Amino acid sequence: MLKTLLKSKLHRINVTQVELDYEGSCAVDQVFLDAAGMQEYERVDVYNVTNGERFSTYLILAEPGSRTLSVNGAAAHKVSLNDIVIICTYGEFDEAESAQHKPTLVYFDKENNITGIKNSIPQQKLHSV
């Protein structure tokens, strides 16, 4: 049996450009893609923290070092400039692979500078009432 697991994530990256009439769906700085192990034309799910929208699209390259995240085409209706989003890729893993798998999680500040890269998310603690 195969399991679908989180492969990589760009966490809380800011939308720097919105282009309704541009071909391609989500242009991301090549440096960010390399850091996350993502690649051009890979399918991604985008979760808009600012407005709650969720959509699937694919990646295209933006200029390395530009700190760009441009959402293009039909997907441009789902975001606004400066929205905070999370971009995720997933992979299918067999039982042995899934037991060893660690995702690549890339974190950003408000200016789209990488602030850290991790391979796990801390266990969530319940708040006492």
Secondary structure, DSSP 8 states (H G I E B T S, - for coil): --EEEEEEEEEEEE--EEETTSSSSEEEEHHHHHHHT--TT-EEEEEETTT--EEEEEEEEE-TTS--EEEEGGGGGG--TT-EEEEEEEEEE-HHHHHH---EEEEE-TTS-EEEEES----------
